[in-house]
Amino acid sequence: MTLSDFKRSLDSDEPPAGLSAPLAALWHDGKGDWDRAHTVAQEITSADGSWIHAYLHRKEGDESNAAYWYRRAGKPVSRGTLDQEWTEIVTALLG
């Protein structure tokens, strides 16, 4: 799946079949469902999950909590726009 494919899938009511949990979290966020994205992210124990969690808390405006999750992910605190970061994470996960 490409980034373009992933973005087009946001037109659907359900995430694509077989989507990994990290991508599912970002898919829900892309649909505007922060709560569902956060619920999915909370279940992901990898560094990718921590990165998504950081992004979601940054989006929420909780900078201190976001900083904690960036540290857990081993990533610097993002200084780009939220859209840029979402695209960066999706692109990395599609790798």
Secondary structure, 3 states (H helix, E strand, C coil): CCHHHHHHHCCCCCCCCCCCHHHHHHHHHHCCCHHHHHHHHHCCCCHHHHHHHHHHHHHHCCHHHHHHHHHHHCCCCCCCCHHHHHHHHHHHHHC
